[in-house]
Amino acid sequence: MAFFFIALSNALDRSVRAAMEVGRIQPITEVIDSKGQGARPGMYHRAIKLLWGAGHREMATDLIRLLAQHHAEDPALGLSTLIEVVETDL
């Protein structure tokens, strides 16, 4: 199995690593929820891409669901994130 390294340059990256270690998205959602509404979609996007790339696809899809629920005013946001991460496998 290949090793996947995440730079621990910020709180979101650290929370993604913690989530991968415990197998739950709670560390990620705590960090995202602590930020302003405008920053959240980008944070979801980054966390989803990191999880997906590291093979933690179930947690990534859980975050995509949350993204879609929390940003219902822009339903395409969750869908576009899903399409982008899945296309990386094609």
FISE-357364 format. One record per residue: residue number from 1; x negated, y, z negated of N, C-alpha, C, O in turn. Coordinates in nm, 2 decimals. Layout:
# FISE-357364
   n    n_X    n_Y    n_Z   ca_X   ca_Y   ca_Z    c_X    c_Y    c_Z    o_X    o_Y    o_Z
 NUM      X      Y      Z      X      Y      Z      X      Y      Z      X      Y      Z
...
# end
This chain:
# FISE-357364
   n    n_X    n_Y    n_Z   ca_X   ca_Y   ca_Z    c_X    c_Y    c_Z    o_X    o_Y    o_Z
   1  -0.09  -0.12   0.00   0.00   0.00   0.00  -0.09   0.12   0.00  -0.18   0.13  -0.08
   2  -0.06   0.21   0.08  -0.13   0.34   0.09  -0.11   0.43  -0.03   0.00   0.43  -0.08
   3  -0.21   0.50  -0.06  -0.19   0.59  -0.17  -0.14   0.73  -0.12  -0.17   0.77  -0.01
   4  -0.05   0.79  -0.20   0.01   0.91  -0.16  -0.03   1.01  -0.26   0.01   1.00  -0.38
   5  -0.11   1.11  -0.22  -0.15   1.21  -0.32  -0.07   1.34  -0.30  -0.05   1.39  -0.19
   6  -0.03   1.40  -0.41   0.04   1.52  -0.41  -0.04   1.63  -0.49  -0.09   1.60  -0.60
   7  -0.06   1.74  -0.42  -0.14   1.85  -0.49  -0.05   1.90  -0.60   0.07   1.92  -0.59
   8  -0.12   1.91  -0.72  -0.04   1.96  -0.83  -0.06   2.11  -0.85  -0.09   2.16  -0.96
   9  -0.03   2.18  -0.74  -0.05   2.32  -0.74   0.07   2.40  -0.80   0.05   2.52  -0.83
  10   0.18   2.34  -0.81   0.29   2.41  -0.87   0.39   2.32  -0.94   0.37   2.20  -0.94
  11   0.48   2.38  -1.01   0.58   2.30  -1.09   0.66   2.20  -1.01   0.69   2.09  -1.06
  12   0.70   2.24  -0.89   0.78   2.15  -0.81   0.70   2.02  -0.77   0.75   1.91  -0.79
  13   0.58   2.04  -0.73   0.49   1.93  -0.69   0.47   1.84  -0.81   0.48   1.71  -0.80
  14   0.45   1.90  -0.93   0.43   1.82  -1.05   0.56   1.74  -1.09   0.56   1.63  -1.13
  15   0.68   1.81  -1.06   0.80   1.74  -1.10   0.83   1.63  -1.00   0.89   1.52  -1.04
  16   0.79   1.64  -0.88   0.81   1.53  -0.78   0.72   1.41  -0.82   0.77   1.30  -0.81
  17   0.60   1.44  -0.86   0.51   1.33  -0.91   0.57   1.26  -1.03   0.57   1.14  -1.04
  18   0.62   1.34  -1.12   0.69   1.28  -1.24   0.81   1.20  -1.21   0.83   1.09  -1.26
  19   0.89   1.25  -1.11   1.01   1.17  -1.07   0.97   1.04  -1.01   1.03   0.94  -1.03
  20   0.86   1.04  -0.93   0.82   0.91  -0.87   0.77   0.82  -0.98   0.79   0.70  -0.96
  21   0.71   0.87  -1.08   0.66   0.78  -1.19   0.77   0.72  -1.27   0.77   0.61  -1.31
  22   0.88   0.80  -1.30   0.99   0.75  -1.38   1.11   0.69  -1.30   1.19   0.63  -1.35
  23   1.11   0.72  -1.17   1.21   0.66  -1.08   1.34   0.73  -1.09   1.45   0.68  -1.06
  24   1.34   0.86  -1.13   1.47   0.94  -1.14   1.44   1.08  -1.09   1.32   1.13  -1.10
  25   1.54   1.15  -1.04   1.52   1.28  -0.99   1.53   1.39  -1.09   1.51   1.51  -1.06
  26   1.56   1.36  -1.21   1.58   1.46  -1.32   1.47   1.56  -1.33   1.50   1.68  -1.34
  27   1.34   1.52  -1.33   1.24   1.62  -1.34   1.24   1.72  -1.23   1.21   1.84  -1.25
  28   1.28   1.68  -1.11   1.29   1.77  -0.99   1.40   1.87  -1.01   1.39   1.99  -0.99
  29   1.52   1.81  -1.05   1.64   1.90  -1.06   1.62   2.00  -1.17   1.68   2.11  -1.16
  30   1.55   1.97  -1.27   1.53   2.06  -1.38   1.45   2.18  -1.33   1.48   2.30  -1.36
  31   1.34   2.15  -1.25   1.26   2.26  -1.20   1.34   2.35  -1.10   1.34   2.47  -1.11
  32   1.41   2.28  -1.01   1.49   2.35  -0.91   1.60   2.44  -0.97   1.62   2.55  -0.94
  33   1.67   2.38  -1.07   1.78   2.46  -1.14   1.72   2.58  -1.22   1.80   2.67  -1.25
  34   1.60   2.58  -1.25   1.54   2.69  -1.33   1.51   2.81  -1.24   1.47   2.91  -1.29
  35   1.52   2.79  -1.11   1.48   2.90  -1.02   1.61   2.97  -0.96   1.72   2.92  -0.98
  36   1.59   3.08  -0.90   1.70   3.15  -0.85   1.76   3.08  -0.73   1.70   3.00  -0.66
  37   1.89   3.12  -0.71   1.97   3.05  -0.60   1.90   3.06  -0.47   1.91   2.96  -0.39
  38   1.84   3.17  -0.44   1.78   3.18  -0.30   1.66   3.09  -0.28   1.63   3.06  -0.17
  39   1.59   3.05  -0.39   1.47   2.97  -0.37   1.50   2.82  -0.37   1.42   2.74  -0.32
  40   1.62   2.78  -0.41   1.66   2.64  -0.43   1.66   2.56  -0.30   1.60   2.45  -0.30
  41   1.72   2.61  -0.19   1.72   2.53  -0.07   1.58   2.49  -0.02   1.56   2.37   0.01
  42   1.49   2.58  -0.03   1.35   2.55   0.02   1.28   2.45  -0.08   1.21   2.37  -0.03
  43   1.32   2.46  -0.21   1.26   2.37  -0.30   1.32   2.23  -0.28   1.24   2.13  -0.29
  44   1.45   2.22  -0.26   1.51   2.09  -0.23   1.44   2.03  -0.11   1.40   1.91  -0.11
  45   1.42   2.11   0.00   1.36   2.07   0.12   1.22   2.01   0.10   1.19   1.90   0.15
  46   1.14   2.08   0.03   1.01   2.03   0.00   1.00   1.91  -0.08   0.93   1.81  -0.05
  47   1.08   1.90  -0.18   1.09   1.78  -0.27   1.14   1.66  -0.19   1.08   1.55  -0.20
  48   1.24   1.68  -0.10   1.29   1.57  -0.02   1.18   1.52   0.07   1.17   1.40   0.09
  49   1.11   1.61   0.14   1.01   1.57   0.23   0.90   1.49   0.16   0.85   1.39   0.21
  50   0.86   1.54   0.04   0.75   1.47  -0.04   0.80   1.33  -0.08   0.72   1.23  -0.06
  51   0.92   1.32  -0.13   0.97   1.19  -0.17   0.99   1.09  -0.05   0.94   0.98  -0.06
  52   1.04   1.14   0.06   1.06   1.06   0.18   0.93   1.01   0.23   0.91   0.89   0.26
  53   0.83   1.10   0.24   0.70   1.06   0.29   0.63   0.96   0.20   0.54   0.89   0.25
  54   0.66   0.97   0.08   0.59   0.87  -0.02   0.67   0.74  -0.03   0.63   0.65  -0.11
  55   0.78   0.73   0.05   0.86   0.60   0.05   0.96   0.60  -0.06   1.02   0.49  -0.08
  56   0.99   0.70  -0.13   1.09   0.71  -0.23   1.22   0.76  -0.17   1.27   0.87  -0.21
  57   1.27   0.68  -0.08   1.38   0.73   0.01   1.52   0.73  -0.07   1.60   0.82  -0.04
  58   1.54   0.65  -0.16   1.66   0.65  -0.24   1.67   0.78  -0.32   1.78   0.85  -0.32
  59   1.56   0.82  -0.38   1.56   0.95  -0.46   1.57   1.07  -0.36   1.64   1.16  -0.39
  60   1.51   1.06  -0.24   1.52   1.16  -0.14   1.67   1.18  -0.10   1.72   1.29  -0.09
  61   1.74   1.07  -0.08   1.88   1.08  -0.04   1.97   1.13  -0.15   2.07   1.20  -0.12
  62   1.93   1.10  -0.27   2.00   1.16  -0.39   1.99   1.31  -0.39   2.09   1.38  -0.41
  63   1.87   1.36  -0.36   1.85   1.50  -0.35   1.92   1.57  -0.23   1.97   1.68  -0.24
  64   1.93   1.50  -0.12   2.00   1.55  -0.01   2.15   1.56  -0.04   2.21   1.66  -0.01
  65   2.20   1.47  -0.11   2.34   1.48  -0.16   2.36   1.60  -0.25   2.46   1.68  -0.23
  66   2.27   1.62  -0.34   2.28   1.74  -0.43   2.27   1.87  -0.36   2.34   1.96  -0.38
  67   2.18   1.87  -0.26   2.16   1.99  -0.18   2.29   2.02  -0.11   2.33   2.14  -0.10
  68   2.35   1.92  -0.05   2.48   1.94   0.02   2.59   1.99  -0.07   2.67   2.07  -0.04
  69   2.59   1.93  -0.19   2.70   1.97  -0.29   2.68   2.11  -0.34   2.77   2.19  -0.35
  70   2.55   2.14  -0.37   2.52   2.27  -0.43   2.52   2.39  -0.33   2.53   2.50  -0.37
  71   2.52   2.35  -0.21   2.51   2.46  -0.10   2.62   2.43   0.00   2.60   2.43   0.12
  72   2.74   2.40  -0.05   2.86   2.37   0.03   2.89   2.48   0.13   2.96   2.46   0.23
  73   2.85   2.61   0.10   2.88   2.72   0.18   2.80   2.71   0.32   2.83   2.77   0.41
  74   2.69   2.62   0.32   2.62   2.60   0.44   2.60   2.45   0.45   2.49   2.40   0.43
  75   2.70   2.38   0.50   2.69   2.23   0.51   2.59   2.18   0.60   2.54   2.07   0.59
  76   2.55   2.26   0.70   2.44   2.22   0.79   2.31   2.21   0.72   2.22   2.14   0.77
  77   2.29   2.27   0.61   2.16   2.27   0.54   2.12   2.13   0.50   2.01   2.09   0.52
  78   2.21   2.06   0.43   2.18   1.92   0.39   2.16   1.83   0.51   2.07   1.75   0.51
  79   2.24   1.85   0.61   2.23   1.77   0.73   2.10   1.80   0.81   2.04   1.70   0.85
  80   2.06   1.92   0.82   1.94   1.95   0.89   1.82   1.90   0.82   1.72   1.85   0.88
  81   1.82   1.90   0.68   1.71   1.84   0.60   1.71   1.69   0.63   1.60   1.64   0.65
  82   1.82   1.63   0.63   1.82   1.48   0.65   1.77   1.45   0.79   1.69   1.36   0.80
  83   1.81   1.52   0.89   1.76   1.49   1.02   1.61   1.51   1.03   1.54   1.43   1.09
  84   1.56   1.62   0.97   1.42   1.64   0.98   1.34   1.53   0.91   1.24   1.49   0.97
  85   1.38   1.49   0.80   1.30   1.38   0.73   1.31   1.25   0.80   1.21   1.17   0.81
  86   1.42   1.22   0.86   1.44   1.09   0.93   1.36   1.09   1.06   1.31   0.99   1.10
  87   1.36   1.21   1.13   1.28   1.22   1.25   1.13   1.19   1.23   1.07   1.16   1.33
  88   1.08   1.21   1.11   0.94   1.19   1.09   0.91   1.04   1.10   0.79   1.00   1.12
  89   1.01   0.95   1.09   0.99   0.81   1.11   1.00   0.76   1.25   0.97   0.65   1.28
  90   1.05   0.84   1.34   1.08   0.80   1.48   0.95   0.81   1.56   0.96   0.77   1.68
# end
